[in-house]
């Protein structure tokens, strides 16, 4: 299950959710998304945060990550926020905050919950009615997990690796899992965890 404490637990992954201030749009075009992902890769590599899954929506994003040290995630998020807001404000001639005060962070304590969280993240565009299937959406880690699309900064998590002995076995198993939408109880668990996260 999820623990709604903002603290480091060695070896455990964290589900990060960050929304635009007042749910405003934080990605206006594909160039914004490309810049953001480049900044993610740089910031998280520098601060030793392994990225296992992600999705970019218009007004928020989700990450599933494992920080190496106690200050890894906060350092990576701070660097990312400063650099992306500077880019976004300069590009669109604006000033002030772009994101809500702090990202929500939910520690993922077991393997089943870890996998359910990744499904939740990558099914987000389908639930939002943007696409019919997760593979139709370019701005998530689904294509890497399901089809082996290259992403040099994505780190396979042991829960994903355990799905098969080869890349093709893992991808087929993952497609079968994610092709099934999360049930109402699974969605409720994810939403309650996110709502209660600091």
Secondary structure, DSSP 8 states (H G I E B T S, - for coil): -EE---S--TT-EEEEEEEBGGG--S--SHHHHHHHHHHHHHHHHHTTEEEEEEEE-SSEEEEEEEESSTTHHHHHHHHHHHHHHHHHHHHHT--S--B-SS-EEEEE-SHHHHHHHHHHHHTHHHHTTS-SSGGG-SSBSHHHHHH----TTB---HHHHTT-SSHHHHHHHHHHHHTS---HHHHHHHHHHHHH--
